Amino acid sequence: MPDFCKFHGTGNDFILIDGRETKLRIDAKSIAALCNRHTGIGADGLIVVVPHKDCTFEMIYYNADGSPATMCGNGARCAAAFAFMNNIAGSECDFMAGDGRHEATIEKTSPNEWKVEITMRDVTAPAITGDSTEINTGTPHLVKIVEDAANTDVFTLGREIRYSEKYRKNGVNIDWMSYENDKLRVRTYEKGVENETLSCGTGVTACGIVAALNTGRYEWDVVTPGGMLSVKMVREGNLFTNIRLKGPATFVFSGDIASRNLDA
């Protein structure tokens, strides 16, 4: 079996490792080296799929800088496709992430692509909303409503917010969202990557909830730089539940890592 597989979910790309039998060293320095786009494989994050006593599998997620994270929506969709491809999971399964248990439905649409829908954690509606809303959808987000997300300087503005006094220590993902006809357009600056990513599943979910709070509409197609995702939810008072994130997960390539001693 190869050391790793490379997947992407609407351009949000990941290194997937089968943790049942890997001999790779999984530490922050090695992860950062593997995710480096110049001297490594290149990815927004690394995921290790391991057995779990109560679920089909567990996904352990690391940001591109090697720091651990609780949840990644697109990463989870890719992990489900990876588990299906490697006979770890069937077309319906459950998995454990850092923020709890999730369910997945996986449909093969081509030799190297699957349509994957996952459940997200329940989310309590934030107390303060408006053009700038803090919300946690498995990882903390700051959603900013703008007129034109497509022409926002995400990198410059994202770094200013991410390294401001309020967010410097713990970080935050920042999403710029605009309404376009019957869809949302979303762009995201991600902590741990410290740059814009082509798509962010927890960010799309956060924006869908903010849009629902503003409009009363609970199902959205969301355009990201990397492609289209959909998010839907049910509102029960102050709680958003049965949140589902759906989109493609694509297998790109697999391979072996030449050195077991990697330096970032």
C-alpha positions as CSV (number, residue, x, y, z in Angstrom):
1,M,0.0,0.0,0.0
2,P,1.4,3.5,-0.8
3,D,2.4,5.8,2.1
4,F,-0.2,8.4,1.3
5,C,-3.0,9.5,-1.0
6,K,-3.7,13.0,-2.1
7,F,-7.3,14.2,-2.2
8,H,-9.0,17.5,-2.7
9,G,-12.5,18.7,-1.9
10,T,-13.3,21.7,-4.2
11,G,-9.7,22.7,-4.3
12,N,-9.1,22.3,-0.5
13,D,-6.3,19.6,-0.7
14,F,-5.1,17.0,1.8
15,I,-2.6,14.3,2.4
16,L,-4.4,11.1,3.6
17,I,-2.6,8.5,5.5
18,D,-3.9,5.0,6.6
19,G,-3.0,5.0,10.2
20,R,-3.7,1.3,10.6
21,E,-0.3,0.4,9.2
22,T,1.8,3.5,8.5
23,K,5.4,3.7,9.6
24,L,5.7,7.4,8.9
25,R,6.6,9.8,11.7
26,I,3.6,11.9,12.4
27,D,4.8,15.0,14.3
28,A,4.4,18.8,13.6
29,K,7.8,19.1,11.9
30,S,7.2,16.2,9.5
31,I,3.6,17.3,8.8
32,A,4.8,20.8,7.9
33,A,7.5,19.3,5.6
34,L,5.0,17.1,3.8
35,C,2.5,19.9,3.3
36,N,5.1,22.3,2.0
37,R,4.2,23.1,-1.7
38,H,7.8,23.6,-2.8
39,T,9.8,20.7,-1.1
40,G,7.0,18.3,0.0
41,I,3.8,16.9,-1.4
42,G,1.9,20.1,-0.9
43,A,-1.5,20.3,0.9
44,D,-3.7,22.5,3.1
45,G,-3.6,19.8,5.8
46,L,-2.9,16.2,6.7
47,I,-5.3,13.6,7.8
48,V,-4.6,10.2,9.5
49,V,-7.4,7.7,9.4
50,V,-7.3,5.3,12.3
51,P,-9.7,2.7,13.8
52,H,-12.2,3.8,16.4
53,K,-14.0,1.5,18.9
54,D,-17.5,3.1,18.4
55,C,-17.3,4.4,14.8
56,T,-16.2,3.1,11.4
57,F,-13.1,5.2,11.7
58,E,-11.5,8.3,13.3
59,M,-10.0,11.2,11.4
60,I,-7.1,13.0,13.1
61,Y,-6.6,16.3,11.4
62,Y,-3.5,18.6,11.2
63,N,-3.2,22.0,9.6
64,A,-0.4,22.6,7.1
65,D,1.8,24.1,9.8
66,G,1.6,20.8,11.8
67,S,-0.8,22.2,14.4
68,P,-3.8,20.0,15.3
69,A,-7.3,21.1,14.6
70,T,-10.7,19.7,15.8
71,M,-12.6,19.6,12.5
72,C,-12.3,20.2,8.8
73,G,-15.4,19.9,6.7
74,N,-13.8,19.3,3.3
75,G,-11.1,17.1,4.9
76,A,-13.8,15.0,6.5
77,R,-15.5,14.5,3.2
78,C,-12.1,13.5,1.7
79,A,-11.4,11.1,4.6
80,A,-14.8,9.4,4.0
81,A,-14.0,9.0,0.3
82,F,-10.5,7.7,1.2
83,A,-12.1,5.2,3.7
84,F,-14.5,4.0,1.0
85,M,-11.8,3.7,-1.6
86,N,-9.7,1.5,0.8
87,N,-12.6,-0.7,2.0
88,I,-12.5,0.8,5.4
89,A,-16.1,2.1,5.0
90,G,-19.2,1.4,2.9
91,S,-21.4,3.9,1.2
92,E,-22.8,5.0,4.6
93,C,-20.6,5.2,7.7
94,D,-19.9,7.2,10.8
95,F,-16.6,8.7,12.0
96,M,-15.1,10.5,14.9
97,A,-13.4,13.9,14.6
98,G,-12.0,16.2,17.2
99,D,-15.5,17.8,17.7
100,G,-17.4,14.6,18.0
101,R,-19.2,12.0,15.9
102,H,-20.3,12.6,12.3
103,E,-22.1,10.6,9.6
104,A,-21.2,10.3,5.9
105,T,-22.9,9.2,2.7
106,I,-20.6,8.4,-0.2
107,E,-21.6,8.0,-3.8
108,K,-19.0,7.2,-6.5
109,T,-19.5,9.5,-9.5
110,S,-16.4,8.6,-11.6
111,P,-13.3,6.4,-11.2
112,N,-11.5,9.1,-9.1
113,E,-14.4,11.2,-7.6
114,W,-17.1,10.8,-5.1
115,K,-20.1,12.9,-4.0
116,V,-19.8,13.0,-0.2
117,E,-22.4,14.4,2.3
118,I,-21.4,14.7,6.0
119,T,-23.3,15.8,9.0
120,M,-21.8,18.7,10.9
121,R,-22.0,19.3,14.7
122,D,-25.0,21.2,16.0
123,V,-24.4,25.0,16.3
124,T,-26.0,27.4,18.7
125,A,-27.0,30.7,17.0
126,P,-24.5,33.4,18.0
127,A,-25.7,36.1,20.4
128,I,-24.4,38.9,18.2
129,T,-24.9,38.9,14.5
130,G,-24.6,41.4,11.6
131,D,-22.0,42.2,9.1
132,S,-19.3,40.5,11.3
133,T,-20.3,37.3,13.1
134,E,-18.2,35.0,15.3
135,I,-19.4,31.4,15.0
136,N,-18.0,27.9,15.7
137,T,-18.8,25.1,13.3
138,G,-16.2,22.7,14.6
139,T,-13.5,25.4,14.3
140,P,-13.9,29.1,15.0
141,H,-14.9,31.4,12.2
142,L,-15.5,35.1,11.7
143,V,-18.0,35.7,8.9
144,K,-18.0,39.1,7.2
145,I,-20.8,40.0,4.9
146,V,-19.5,42.1,2.0
147,E,-20.9,43.4,-1.3
148,D,-18.5,41.5,-3.5
149,A,-16.5,38.6,-2.0
150,A,-15.0,37.8,-5.4
151,N,-13.0,41.1,-5.4
152,T,-12.0,41.2,-1.7
153,D,-8.3,41.2,-0.8
154,V,-8.6,38.1,1.3
155,F,-4.9,37.6,2.0
156,T,-4.1,41.1,3.2
157,L,-7.3,41.6,5.2
158,G,-7.2,38.1,6.5
159,R,-3.7,38.5,7.9
160,E,-4.6,41.8,9.5
161,I,-7.5,40.2,11.4
162,R,-5.8,36.9,12.1
163,Y,-2.8,38.6,13.7
164,S,-4.8,41.4,15.5
165,E,-4.5,41.5,19.3
166,K,-7.9,39.7,19.6
167,Y,-7.0,36.7,17.5
168,R,-3.2,36.5,17.5
169,K,-3.0,33.8,20.2
170,N,-5.7,31.3,19.3
171,G,-6.3,32.3,15.7
172,V,-9.6,32.4,13.7
173,N,-10.7,31.5,10.2
174,I,-12.1,34.5,8.4
175,D,-14.8,34.2,5.7
176,W,-16.0,36.9,3.3
177,M,-19.5,36.2,2.1
178,S,-21.7,37.9,-0.5
179,Y,-25.2,37.1,-1.8
180,E,-25.3,36.4,-5.6
181,N,-28.7,35.7,-7.0
182,D,-29.9,32.6,-5.1
183,K,-26.4,31.5,-4.0
184,L,-23.7,32.5,-1.6
185,R,-20.1,33.3,-2.7
186,V,-17.5,32.6,0.0
187,R,-13.8,33.0,0.3
188,T,-11.8,32.0,3.4
189,Y,-8.5,32.8,5.0
190,E,-7.5,29.8,7.2
191,K,-5.4,29.8,10.3
192,G,-2.8,27.1,10.2
193,V,-2.5,27.5,6.5
194,E,-2.0,31.3,6.9
195,N,-3.4,32.0,3.5
196,E,-6.6,31.8,1.4
197,T,-7.7,28.3,0.6
198,L,-9.7,27.4,-2.4
199,S,-12.5,26.2,-0.2
200,C,-13.3,25.6,3.5
201,G,-16.1,23.3,4.6
202,T,-16.5,24.6,8.1
203,G,-16.4,28.1,6.6
204,V,-19.1,27.3,4.1
205,T,-21.2,25.9,6.9
206,A,-20.6,29.0,9.0
207,C,-21.7,31.2,6.2
208,G,-24.8,29.1,5.5
209,I,-25.9,29.5,9.1
210,V,-25.3,33.3,9.1
211,A,-27.2,33.5,5.8
212,A,-30.1,31.5,7.4
213,L,-30.2,33.9,10.4
214,N,-30.4,36.8,8.0
215,T,-32.9,35.4,5.5
216,G,-34.8,32.5,7.1
217,R,-33.6,30.3,4.3
218,Y,-32.0,27.0,5.5
219,E,-30.5,25.5,2.3
220,W,-27.8,27.1,0.2
221,D,-25.6,26.4,-2.8
222,V,-22.2,28.0,-2.1
223,V,-19.7,29.1,-4.7
224,T,-16.0,28.9,-3.6
225,P,-12.9,29.6,-5.7
226,G,-12.5,25.8,-5.9
227,G,-16.0,24.8,-6.8
228,M,-19.6,24.4,-5.5
229,L,-20.7,23.0,-2.2
230,S,-24.2,22.8,-0.6
231,V,-25.2,23.2,3.0
232,K,-28.6,22.7,4.6
233,M,-29.8,22.7,8.1
234,V,-32.8,22.6,10.5
235,R,-33.5,25.3,13.0
236,E,-34.9,24.4,16.4
237,G,-35.2,27.7,18.4
238,N,-31.7,28.9,19.0
239,L,-30.1,25.7,17.8
240,F,-29.1,24.7,14.2
241,T,-29.2,20.9,13.9
242,N,-29.1,18.2,11.2
243,I,-26.5,20.4,9.4
244,R,-25.3,18.7,6.2
245,L,-22.4,19.6,4.0
246,K,-22.2,18.1,0.5
247,G,-19.8,18.2,-2.4
248,P,-17.2,16.4,-4.5
249,A,-14.1,14.6,-3.1
250,T,-11.5,13.8,-5.7
251,F,-8.6,11.4,-5.5
252,V,-5.5,13.0,-7.2
253,F,-2.6,10.6,-6.8
254,S,-0.8,8.3,-4.3
255,G,2.8,7.6,-3.6
256,D,5.6,6.8,-1.3
257,I,7.7,9.2,0.7
258,A,11.4,8.8,0.1
259,S,12.7,9.9,3.5
260,R,11.4,8.9,6.9
261,N,13.4,11.8,8.4
262,L,11.7,14.9,7.2
263,D,12.6,18.5,8.0
264,A,10.3,21.4,7.5
